[in-house]
Structure formats: C-alpha cells, structure tokens
Amino acid sequence: MSTSTVADKARLDAYYGEFKSDREKEVLSVPLRLVAAWARNDAAGVAEVFTEDGILILPGDVYKRGRDEIRSFMAAAYAGPFKGTGVTGRPVDLRFVSDDVALIRTHGGILAAGETEIDPELAVRSTWVSVKRDGTWYLAGYQNSPRGAGATLRW
C-alpha cells in the first residue's frame, strides 16, 4: 500500500469514526461527495449530489430547490464569496429511517481559502436527509445552522 493510500485510509477512518458498517459508510459517501465537489469549486458537482428536486437551505434566507437552482446559486457563490473556499465536517449522528432514507447530522463549516481549520464564526451544525435511488445515495434536503458564539438564539 502506498503512503498516500495509507494516509487516505486513515483520513477516511477518522471521518467515519463510530460509523463503521458498510451501510453507514455508503450513506456517508453523500457528505464526502459534496466536500470533494466543493474543493474543486464545482457547482455542477455539488448539484449532482442532490436529488433532482433536492432542497438546499442556508442561513441568510437561502432556499434553493432542484439541481438547477442549486447549481446557479453555487456557481455565483464560487465566483464571489465562496471563491477558493472548501468545506469540512464530520458525522456526529446517523439514523436510518428506512432502507432507503437516512438522516445525517454533521458538525463542520466553511474553510476560508488556504485554511485547514474552521473559523469559529463559520462553524455549522448540518442536517442531511439522504435517499437511495437506483443504488446510489443522494441528498434530498440539506440545512445548516451556525454554531459560532454569534449564533445564540436570543429570547
């Protein structure tokens, strides 16, 4: 096994953490595919992780439905505020609702260009609704909420 293969396996093992079954790893490919597309600043790649009618909800009143809207939003974001950024995260909860529906909760966030650690103000808690279609897991719905100190709900 090459050094890079060993390093890749160690990175994946760390990512999967307590989620070790083949079934869990299969559904956790969804966030991995999104992270990989984002690393390329590939709007089409991000959109393809979603189902055709998938929903993306982000802070700042962002609500995008369907791959076309998601692709357009991400293309504009990569040309502007997300240019050169990455995302990272780790699964903290995974529940199978049925054989072909899973809920994933992750902690992560946006990595500013050139950074390897998440700025606390860019940290998020995310919910992923994943569905299996034709043998492949896709993202039917994604929503995140800020976790930074400024994200406290005020009553």
Order of alpha helices (4+ residues) and beta strands (2+ residues): alpha-alpha-alpha-alpha-beta-beta-alpha-beta-beta-beta-beta
